[in-house]
């Protein structure tokens, strides 16, 4: 099918925050199902979800460089009604302060393809990698969309590369306010293994998160949507999915 509507991707990325209180896969799955139903049916929502999804499984991960805690981090819903074995791996952003400690770990390490990536991101991804691989293998998708916000953008980027090494399904990557994950070699791997036109990076000029980590880390993929609030100032308020990204998505997205 054509690339999934970016607005739907944004709403699904925002819905992953419902997973945060969960400490088990079963609880994360229950919370994800309730969130999916709410984003589809609630008359209070200005931007409801416009696709039907069936939550299959959820993923937990450990994060925090000093205080580590296992929480709900991702969900694997299947797109229904007119879609053929089409799945979404949606991974959330950090919320608790100790989780950001994982993001700012200094140094570089090897990512899924052997290219250098910022060392803070694989530390969290590796705690969920086996679950992610098994879930995708069991789902046996024809198409898989990796959808994510902030730190989730870094984790889903690594997951998409990890899958692309051997996976045969069509794959797409959508990130919202994501940080820089790796260097130029990782970017080249991403464009080659996912496809330039299948990478959608949405960022906000006032959002500080896409500006870090600093050189030599960089963004990959030409499929970029830039949002702007007239660039008044850089503020973490501009990093919010529900407060900024979703309300300011272009109409065609």
N, C-alpha and C positions, 0 to 999 in steps of 0.2 A: 504494500500500500504506500501512499505518499507519507512523507514525514508527519508524525503525529502533531496535531495543533499545539503550538508552543504555550498557549494559555492553559490548555489541559495539563501540559507538563508542569507548568508553574503551580497550578492548584494541587496536583498530586505531590509535588515537592513540599509544599506548605503543609499538607496533611500528614507528613511523616513526623511532625512534632508531637502528634498524639502518642507516639511510641515511647517518648522519653521516660515516663514513670515506670515502664515495664522492666522487669528483671529476668523474665523468662520468655522463651519463644511463644509459648501458648498465650501468655498475657499480652504480648506485643501483637499477636495475630488478632485477638479479640478487640483490642483497641483500634487496630487498623481497619477492621470490618466496620466498627461503629463510625469511625471518621469518614470512611468511603461513603457510607449511607447518608451521613449528614451533609457532606459536600455535594451530594447528588440531589437530595430531596428538600433540604431546608429552604423555606420561603424567605428566610431572613438574609440569605446570601445574595450579594450583588453580583458575584462571579461564581455561579454554580458549575460543577463538573459536567461536561457535555458528553462524556462517554461512560458506558457501563463497565464496571470492573468487578472482578471476583477475586478477593484476597486469598491467595493460595497458602503462602507461608510467610514467616517473619524471621528476621535475623537480629541477634544480639551481638554486642562487641564490647571489648574492654578499652577504656581510655583513661587518660590522666598520667602524667609523667611521675608524679609523686603519690597522689591518692588515686588508685585505679578502681573503677567501678564498672560492673557489667550492666548495660542498659539496652533498651530497644533501639536499634540503629537503622534497620532497613526492612522493607516489605516487598513481596513479589506478587503483585496482582496480575490477573489475566484480563486482557481486553475482550469484552463479549460483544455479541450482536454484530455480525458482519466481519469479524476478525478471525483469522485462522491461526490458532496457536501463537498468539502475539502477547508477549509479556512485558512488564515494566519492572525493573529493579530500581526502587526509589530509596535513597539513603538520606538521612536527615543531617542537619547542621548540629554543631555543639550548642548547648544551652548553659550548662553548669560551668562555673569559672575554672574548675580544675581540668576540664576537658581541653581548654585552650592551651594548657601547659604542654600537651602533646603536639600542638601545632607549631610552637615556637622552639622546639628542640633544634639546636644548632647542628648543622652538618648535612651530609648527603650520603645516600646509600643507593644500592641497585634496585630498580623497580622490576616489574614483571618481565620486561623485555631485555633486561640487562643495562638499560640506560640509567643515568643518574637521576634521582628524584630527591626531593627534600625529605630528610630522615623522619620527620614527625608524622608523615602521613602513612607510610607502610606499617608503622608500629601499631596503629589502630586497624588498618585494613587486614593485616595478617591475623588479627584475633577473630576475624569473621570470614576469612578467605575460604576455608574448607567448607563452611556452611553455604556460602554463596555458590561455590562450584557445584556442590551436591544438589542444591535447589534448582539451579539452571539445568543441570544434567537431567534431573527427574522431570522437569517441566518439558524438556525437549522442544524448545521454541522454534518456530520458523522465523520469527522476528523478535528481537529484544531491544527495549529502550532503556538506557541508563539515565536516570533522572535525579537531579540533586541540587542542593543549595549549600553554599559556603563550604565548610569542611566536607560535607557530603559530596561536593563537586570534586574534591581531590580524591576521595575514596571511590567514587563511581568512575572517575578517570582511570584509576588503577584497576578497578574491576573490569572495565571494558577492555583494557589491554590484556589483562589476565585471560579473559574469555576468548579474545581474538586470536590468541596463540594457537588454539586448536578448535574453537567453536565454529560451526558452519552456518549459523543463523545470520540473517541480515541484522545489522546492529546500528544503533543510533545513540548519540550522546548529547544530553541537554544539561547545561550547568547554569546556575543563577548565582551571581555574586561569589564565584569560586576563586580561591587563591591560586597563585602560580604553583604548579606541581613539580615540574622538572625543567631540564635544560633543553637545548635545541634538538639533541638526539631523541629525547622522549617525544618531543613535539612532532618530529618527522615520523617516528613510529606510529603515533596516534593518527596522523593524517593518512599514512599508508595502510594501516590495519583497520581503521574505522571508515575512512573515506572523508575527504574534505567537505563534501556537501552534506554529510551526515552528522556533522559536529555543529551544535548550536550553543554558542556561549553568549549569555545575556548578562550585561553588567550595567551598573549605574555610575555615572561620573562622580557622584558624591559618596560612594561606598568605598571605605578604606580597604576592605578585605581583598578585592582583586589587585590591589597594589603591592601585596606581600606574598611570599617572601621576596626580598630584593634580588638583584642580579647575582648569580647568573641564571636565576629561574625566570621563566617566561611563559606566556599563554600560547596555546597551540590551536590551530583551526581557524579558517577564514570565515566561518558561518557565524558572524557576530551581530547581535542586536544591542545597540547602545541606547540606554534610557537616560534621560536628563531632567533635572529639576532646575535648570538654568545654572547649575554648578555654583550654587551660592557658597557652600562650604562642604568640606569632607566631614562626615559624621556617621557614627554607627547606626543612627536612626534610619539612614538610607540603606541599611543592610537588611531590613525587615522584608520578608516575603509578603505578608499580608498588609503591611503598612506602606510599602513602596513598590515592590516589584510587580505584584499582581495588578494593583490599580493603574500602573503606568505602562502595562504591556500594550503594544500597538494593536489596533483593532483587528488586523489580519492575523495576529498571533493568537 
